[in-house]
């Protein structure tokens, strides 16, 4: 089953998510009223759900690091910071 991104449209994820291409973006002031209706709409619209889900999967595959790769990168940054600050 496909997964779809439903997220707040505050600009922080605009490099990754595009409304009605790979995500449903909800304006911050409309979260309470919009999220339930968007979920119902997506569950009732099988072809739209599949299209958004496929695009979300492809975006995640191309642009997001695996958990292992992310942890290695974050650990490397922490060690670099510790070495620069001579904190031990």
KEKE-3310 file (N, C-alpha, C; in steps of 0.2 Angstrom, whole numbers, plus 5000, padded with zeros to 4 digits):
npx = (5004:5002:5010:5006:5011:5005:5006:5011:5009:5020:5031:5043:5046:5046:5055:5054:5041:5026:5011:4997:5005:5015:5011:4999:4997:4994:4987:4994:4984:4972:4972:4965:4952:4954:4962:4955:4945:4953:4959:4948:4944:4955:4955:4943:4946:4952:4961:4968:4974:4983:4991:4997:5003:5012:5020:5025:5032:5042:5049:5053:5062:5072:5076:5078:5088:5092:5088:5100:5110:5108:5110:5124:5129:5125:5131:5145:5145:5143:5155:5164:5161:5164:5178:5182:5179:5187:5182:5180)
npy = (4994:5011:5026:5042:5059:5070:5086:5101:5116:5126:5131:5125:5113:5114:5111:5098:5093:5094:5101:5091:5084:5075:5076:5081:5097:5107:5122:5131:5137:5130:5117:5109:5109:5104:5092:5080:5080:5079:5067:5058:5061:5057:5043:5039:5042:5032:5032:5044:5043:5032:5038:5050:5043:5035:5045:5051:5040:5039:5051:5051:5040:5045:5056:5056:5050:5034:5027:5022:5028:5041:5042:5039:5050:5060:5057:5058:5072:5076:5071:5078:5091:5090:5088:5100:5109:5104:5096:5084)
npz = (5000:4996:5003:5009:5010:5021:5026:5035:5027:5028:5022:5026:5020:5007:4997:4995:4996:4985:4982:4978:4970:4976:4989:5002:5006:5020:5025:5040:5048:5045:5049:5059:5053:5040:5039:5043:5032:5021:5022:5022:5009:5001:5004:4998:4984:4974:4963:4964:4976:4974:4964:4970:4981:4974:4968:4980:4985:4975:4976:4990:4989:4980:4986:5000:5014:5019:5035:5042:5034:5037:5051:5051:5045:5054:5065:5061:5060:5073:5079:5072:5076:5090:5089:5084:5094:5104:5114:5126)
capx = (5000:5006:5010:5005:5013:5001:5010:5009:5012:5023:5037:5049:5047:5044:5060:5053:5034:5023:5004:4994:5010:5018:5009:4994:4999:4988:4989:4994:4977:4967:4974:4959:4946:4955:4965:4950:4941:4957:4960:4942:4944:4960:4953:4938:4948:4957:4966:4972:4978:4988:4995:5000:5007:5018:5025:5028:5037:5048:5052:5057:5068:5077:5079:5078:5093:5090:5090:5107:5115:5107:5113:5131:5130:5124:5137:5151:5144:5144:5162:5168:5160:5168:5185:5184:5179:5191:5178:5181)
capy = (5000:5017:5031:5049:5064:5075:5090:5108:5120:5132:5133:5122:5107:5116:5108:5091:5092:5098:5100:5087:5080:5070:5077:5086:5102:5110:5128:5130:5139:5126:5110:5105:5108:5101:5086:5074:5079:5077:5060:5055:5062:5053:5036:5038:5043:5027:5033:5050:5040:5029:5043:5054:5038:5033:5051:5052:5035:5040:5057:5048:5035:5049:5062:5055:5045:5029:5028:5020:5033:5047:5041:5039:5057:5064:5055:5061:5079:5077:5070:5084:5097:5088:5088:5107:5112:5100:5094:5077)
capz = (5000:4996:5009:5006:5014:5023:5031:5036:5022:5031:5018:5028:5016:5000:4993:4995:4994:4980:4983:4973:4966:4980:4996:5003:5010:5024:5028:5047:5051:5043:5051:5062:5049:5034:5039:5042:5026:5016:5023:5019:5001:4998:5004:4993:4978:4973:4958:4966:4982:4971:4960:4975:4984:4969:4967:4986:4986:4971:4979:4996:4986:4977:4990:5007:5016:5024:5043:5043:5031:5041:5057:5050:5043:5060:5070:5059:5061:5080:5080:5069:5081:5096:5088:5083:5101:5109:5120:5127)
cpx = (5004:5005:5010:5007:5007:5004:5008:5012:5014:5030:5043:5051:5046:5049:5059:5046:5031:5015:5001:4999:5012:5015:5002:4997:4994:4991:4989:4987:4971:4967:4968:4953:4948:4958:4960:4947:4946:4959:4954:4942:4949:4958:4947:4940:4954:4963:4971:4976:4984:4993:5000:5005:5013:5023:5028:5034:5043:5052:5056:5063:5073:5080:5080:5084:5089:5092:5097:5111:5114:5110:5121:5133:5130:5129:5143:5151:5146:5152:5166:5167:5164:5176:5187:5184:5183:5188:5179:5178)
cpy = (5006:5022:5038:5054:5069:5080:5097:5112:5127:5134:5129:5115:5108:5113:5101:5090:5097:5096:5097:5084:5074:5071:5081:5091:5106:5116:5128:5132:5135:5118:5106:5104:5104:5094:5080:5074:5077:5070:5056:5055:5058:5045:5034:5039:5039:5029:5039:5047:5037:5033:5047:5049:5036:5039:5052:5046:5037:5046:5055:5044:5040:5054:5061:5049:5040:5030:5027:5026:5040:5047:5042:5047:5061:5063:5058:5069:5080:5076:5076:5090:5096:5090:5096:5111:5109:5098:5086:5075)
cpz = (5000:5002:5006:5012:5015:5028:5031:5030:5025:5027:5020:5024:5009:4995:4992:4993:4990:4981:4977:4968:4970:4988:4996:5008:5014:5027:5036:5050:5049:5045:5054:5057:5042:5034:5038:5035:5020:5016:5020:5011:4998:4998:5000:4986:4976:4969:4960:4972:4979:4967:4965:4979:4980:4969:4974:4987:4981:4974:4985:4994:4984:4981:4997:5009:5020:5031:5044:5040:5035:5048:5057:5049:5050:5065:5068:5060:5069:5082:5078:5074:5088:5095:5087:5090:5106:5115:5120:5133)
residu = (UNK:UNK:UNK:UNK:UNK:UNK:UNK:UNK:UNK:UNK:UNK:UNK:UNK:UNK:UNK:UNK:UNK:UNK:UNK:UNK:UNK:UNK:UNK:UNK:UNK:UNK:UNK:UNK:UNK:UNK:UNK:UNK:UNK:UNK:UNK:UNK:UNK:UNK:UNK:UNK:UNK:UNK:UNK:UNK:UNK:UNK:UNK:UNK:UNK:UNK:UNK:UNK:UNK:UNK:UNK:UNK:UNK:UNK:UNK:UNK:UNK:UNK:UNK:UNK:UNK:UNK:UNK:UNK:UNK:UNK:UNK:UNK:UNK:UNK:UNK:UNK:UNK:UNK:UNK:UNK:UNK:UNK:UNK:UNK:UNK:UNK:UNK:UNK)
# end
